Amino acid sequence: MQSVAEVSSILTEGLRANTSRENEWLASAPPEMQEHMRAQLLMQKEQELMEQIQQIMKAKSEATKTLEQNIAG
């Protein structure tokens, strides 16, 4: 599992840029389909971002639980 700092670092970079393979995929598509394909890629990137946010929230929750357990002794 990634630490909060690692996941936070990923998020600060924002949505990732298209890979060269994705750019080739877009370029090889008929022009009338390219906009739809760009939308698909954007939705995929947004899903990746949501997953990263969920990882941060889970890591924060686990850290809080551990802290509470340590305080309670």
ABEGO torsion letter per residue (X at the ends): XBBAAAAAAAAAAEBBBBBAAAAAAAAABBAAAAAAAAAAAAAAAAAAAAAAAAAAAAAAAAAAAAAAAAAAX
